[in-house]
């Protein structure tokens, strides 16, 4: 499984998927991290509503099965689902904390936080 975690500083989870600076991408198998890389967020928002390019963002992580973020809009959520990428909205603060909880099947998905 490949997982992209939205992050601005490679440590903390970004508060908004469309504005994140990039993604730490993990390849996970049998509860172990096999590989990790960082990808810049291509198509990110310039701060104005509707300014992000969903197609570019999704193409950048299209090989991922799952994305983790602290928050995102319903539009990008639906676009991810249409592209067979599951989204988890979490209250975890750090990337490593979220990945560890995901590996242990203990990461809570807060879809009520979609906006």
C-alpha distance (Angstrom), angle and dihedral (degrees) to the residues before:
residue distance angle dihedral
X1 . . .
X2 3.80 . .
X3 3.80 119.7 .
X4 3.82 127.7 -169.5
X5 3.81 116.7 -158.4
X6 3.81 117.1 -163.6
X7 3.81 110.9 -127.8
X8 3.79 138.9 161.0
X9 3.81 96.7 -163.8
X10 3.84 104.1 22.5
X11 3.84 88.8 -111.7
X12 3.80 108.6 62.8
X13 3.78 128.6 47.5
X14 3.79 113.2 -108.0
X15 3.78 116.7 -112.4
X16 3.80 93.5 -138.3
X17 3.79 126.7 35.8
X18 3.81 95.5 -152.4
X19 3.81 93.5 51.9
X20 3.80 99.5 41.4
X21 3.79 116.1 123.4
X22 3.79 93.3 -140.0
X23 3.77 152.5 -35.5
X24 3.76 135.2 -99.5
X25 3.80 102.8 -143.3
X26 3.79 118.9 -156.0
X27 3.77 129.6 -168.4
X28 3.80 107.9 -150.9
X29 3.79 130.3 -173.7
X30 3.80 131.3 164.7
X31 3.82 91.3 -1.8
X32 3.81 92.0 -56.1
X33 3.79 132.2 110.0
X34 3.79 106.5 -123.7
X35 3.78 99.1 176.7
X36 3.79 141.1 0.0
X37 3.79 133.1 -165.7
X38 3.80 138.6 166.6
X39 3.80 123.9 -125.5
X40 3.79 126.8 -172.9
X41 3.80 114.9 -125.4
X42 3.78 104.8 -105.5
X43 3.80 110.7 -158.2
X44 3.80 97.4 21.3
X45 3.77 121.8 165.6
X46 3.79 121.2 -92.2
X47 3.80 88.4 -144.0
X48 3.77 98.3 -87.5
X49 3.79 119.1 110.1
X50 3.80 110.8 -98.5
X51 3.81 95.1 13.7
X52 3.81 96.7 115.0
X53 3.80 120.7 96.7
X54 3.80 105.4 -131.0
X55 3.82 94.0 -170.9
X56 3.82 93.0 55.3
X57 3.80 92.5 45.9
X58 3.79 92.8 49.3
X59 3.81 93.8 44.9
X60 3.81 87.7 54.3
X61 3.82 91.4 59.2
X62 3.82 100.8 24.7
X63 3.81 91.0 122.7
X64 3.82 90.0 60.8
X65 3.79 123.8 96.5
X66 3.78 94.6 -158.9
X67 3.80 142.0 21.2
X68 3.79 126.5 -157.9
X69 3.79 123.0 -156.7
X70 3.79 139.5 152.1
X71 3.81 92.8 -124.8
X72 3.80 143.7 -6.7
X73 3.77 141.2 166.6
X74 3.78 123.9 -97.5
X75 3.83 91.0 -114.8
X76 3.81 96.4 61.9
X77 3.81 90.1 38.7
X78 3.82 90.5 57.4
X79 3.82 91.3 44.9
X80 3.81 90.5 52.3
X81 3.81 91.2 50.1
X82 3.82 90.6 49.0
X83 3.81 87.1 54.7
X84 3.82 92.7 50.4
X85 3.80 93.7 -108.2
X86 3.79 114.5 133.2
X87 3.81 116.8 -142.4
X88 3.77 125.1 -148.2
X89 3.78 117.7 -164.9
X90 3.78 107.6 -157.7
X91 3.76 141.2 -177.1
X92 3.80 90.7 -147.6
X93 3.79 110.8 120.5
X94 3.80 103.3 -154.0
X95 3.79 131.4 53.5
X96 3.80 92.3 -133.3
X97 3.81 92.0 49.1
X98 3.80 91.7 52.3
X99 3.81 93.5 46.3
X100 3.81 91.5 49.3
X101 3.82 91.1 50.4
X102 3.81 90.4 46.5
X103 3.81 91.0 52.4
X104 3.80 90.0 50.5
X105 3.84 91.2 46.6
X106 3.81 89.2 -118.4
X107 3.82 101.4 113.3
X108 3.81 111.7 120.4
X109 3.81 117.0 -140.8
X110 3.83 110.1 -141.7
X111 3.80 100.4 -166.8
X112 3.82 87.0 161.3
X113 3.83 85.7 76.1
X114 3.82 92.8 66.1
X115 3.79 112.2 115.0
